[in-house]
Amino acid sequence: MISTSGELSIMVRRCLLTFKPFRIFVVGIGFFSLCFLMTSLGGQFSAKRPGDSPFTVRAEVLGGQEYRGVLRKISDMLEVIMKRMDALSKLGNSTETHRLDELSSALDRIQPIGLVERIQAIAQNMSDMAVRVEQILQRSMANNRVRDGALGQCEIPKDPRYPDCPSKMDWMRARWTSDPCYAFYGVDGSDCSFLVYLSEVEWFCPPLAWRNQTATPTLKPPPKSRAAFQSDIGTLLEQVGTGKESLSFMKRRMRRLAAQWASAARRLDDKLRNHWRDQKRILVHVGFLTEESGDVFSPKVLKGGPLGEMVQWADILTALHVLGHDLKISVSLKELHGFLGVPPGRGSCPLTGPLPFDLIYTDYHGLQQMKQHMGLSLRKHKCHIRVIDTFGTEPAYNHEEYATLHGYRTNWGYWNLHGQQYMTMFPHTPDNSFMGFVAEELNETERLNIQRNKINNMAVVYGKEASMWKGKEKFLAILHRYMEIHGTVYYETQRPPEVPAFVKNHGLLPQQELQQLLRKAKLFIGFGFPYEGPAPLEAIANGCIFLQPKFNPPRSSLNHEFFRGKPTSRKVSSQHPYAEQYIGRPHVITLDFNNSETFDATVREIMTINVEPFLPYEYTCEGMLERVHAYIQNQDFCSAEAPFPPGNLSRIWPSSPPSPFILMPNSSVLTWASNATSYTSWPPLSALRLLASLEGQSCVSACQSAGLICEPALYRFINIREAFSALDFQCEGLESEMNHLFPAFSAEHAECALQQDPLLFSCAGSSAKYQRLCPCRDYRNGQVALCRDCL
């Protein structure tokens, strides 16, 4: 068991011959752990003979059995270290062996005086040796590369098609240990491994000629399957999972509406006449419910917290399931990793395989999580993503470079998605797609019962949190003169002081009990907050009149704290603009609550009005299924669009001068000429209506004024010189630049401006300098998201 100086030299030589530079610290840790163990034993060991190795020990205090036990521990530790070193690849360069002999012989010259001094001397020598070995091995590796002909192979390629390769190589040299995913893909700290990674896993460097690569097989898309409507939601409920009150709420809603979804699916199937529908592989990642995002919603489900987002997500999941798609649901990062095949690590590396989904529905929280864990793959696969976005994201805020340069950058925008990849709760932002949700429909018996049982002097206040009642005493006092007021304000033990004593507060009610309360009430009144929730539509569907305040001036991100930071410049004219604009009187009355006389007169008027339950078609189960089906089958943001117009196309356009636009009969609105060359687009060109806005008017407003909807997908067909001519604009100059207001005409300078970047095609936005060119379209009755020919 007693080691000699020769044995120590052999051991050190063996260690050094098996080192790789970046693993020296592993052995160092083991060696100094051994030193620490020996010094901690203090006087239990002492060296007796000057000729002994630093590891020579004699038992002075310990008994024979204890002596053997300690030595066995030391021996086991050395054995573990040696096994680790044996597993490393050998240097294999005999020309350097004599230099290592010189280093190891230094140990033989150490003159031990005492054990602690010996250990200190060894530590200092090992530190010096580590530096010298590093230098020797670096030279040795360079010599090996020259010998093997690999030096030229691992030089950074100079290829103008890959301009970022040198900077990425520098980054890898400095940061490759920052994420374990690099080692997972074979990076070991050498330039060759960096180049292999940057050319084969990422795409910043050109393919390496010396790599034995077979031609990458062209991955064929999976065979198309036909989607079939399904009415059984059992498998959906299993996928949603358990463990969160928010998930329980969503599952209760799914069960309650299951029969309505099944009936709607049958009607839509008949409408589509058994038309083929592609089955899509869809991942739904509900980011705001993950623990990593904080999940502030789940704890508040039973305490009066906002439920609008959970209502919408429950309906989205049900619609996708009922439409017959292959659905996966994620509410945690672990599930997201598993579904996407994310490599181990911190998300710096991209996915290497094909994306296993055709579509991914998520929210802003989920989008941020995907960015962190998909690495560069998010840029590659982002065309598959759909972002559920309550308040909308306008193109000026979505375009990262433009938003940064022009003051539109917020905490939520700048993702450089196509504007219609954002999907809103209400159709307030035509630049986005309208996803929506559903409200419960009444059968004929329920409608008759509601009309018989309505109480004309009963009102329900819209507001589950006590803070929403604060400062509303004036309105409540006027309302109390004529009506019995009911509230559904959450409280635990004591009645909230913000709720006046004359209000009958039911506390937080389950959905079915709330429905029964609304079926009796004549009035559902909002006091300005919350904005744009589902409750007013549910009240109107149960036969209530919705009374809401008008905002003057309209509220926006420019003048109101709630909207500040949201990626939209939309001006909100009332608590629920959709109800005001698309439903209106007699079901919805919007007025200035600050005028007490008008408020008083309106309450008395409401008591005399008889209304029937009303629900817009687009908020029925069938309407949502129809809309989501159309999006899934027709929206494609991954395929490159053919350039428009192609060269010399104007020669075959009809009329003189050549133009693809003609006036509609008895109208000043232009449409696409039926005898002009047709192009594949969705919505189809037959829906296009071209008009010019007034100066200072947005295309959203201009199209609405003509009874139409602005359609950003058709912008590329009007972003041409001929569109200005068709509208009788005389262009003395024609320019093209990045501006979210273009294409537009400046009357002051007689200049016509085209849009340079398609991501900035925007229905929103206005300027007193410009008349904007607007691509409007028609829409189906009760379904503003779809044109008449869009199904």
Secondary structure, DSSP 8 states (H G I E B T S, - for coil): ----HHHHHHHHHHHHHT--GGGHHHHHHHHHHHHHHHHHTGGGEE---TTS-TT--EESSS-HHHHHHHHHHHHHHHHHHHHHHHHS-----GGGHHHHHHHHHHHHT---SSHHHHHHHHHHHHHHHHHHHHHHHHHHHHHHHHHHT-TTTTS----TT-TTHHHHHHHHHHHGGG-HHHHHTT--SSHHHHHHHHHHTSSSS---TTS--------------B-------HHHHHHH-SSSHHHHHHHHHHHHHHHHHHHHHHHHHHHHTT---B--EEEEE-GGGSGGGT--SGGGGGGT---HHHHHHHHHHHHHHHTT-EEEEE-SHHHHHHHHT--SSSS-S---S--S-SEEEE-HHHHHHHHHHHTTHHHHHGGGEEEE-SS---HHHH-HHHHHHHT---SS------GGGEEESSS--TTSEE---------HHHHHHHHHH-EEEEEEEE-SSGGGGTT-HHHHHHHHHHSEEEE----SSS--TTS-TTSEE--S--HHHHHHHHHHEEEEEE-S-S-S-SHHHHHHHTT-EEEEEEEEEEE-TTT-TTTTTSS----EEES-HHIIIII-TTTEEEE-TT-HHHHHHHHHHHTT--------GGGSHHHHHHHHHHHHHH--SSS----SS-TTGGGGSSTTTT-SEEE-TTSS-EEE-TTS-----SS-GGGEEEEE--TT--HHHHHHHTT-EE-GGGGGGT-SHHHHHHTT---SEEEEE--TT-SEEETTTTEEEEES-GGG--SS---TT-EEEEEEE--BTTBTTS-TT--
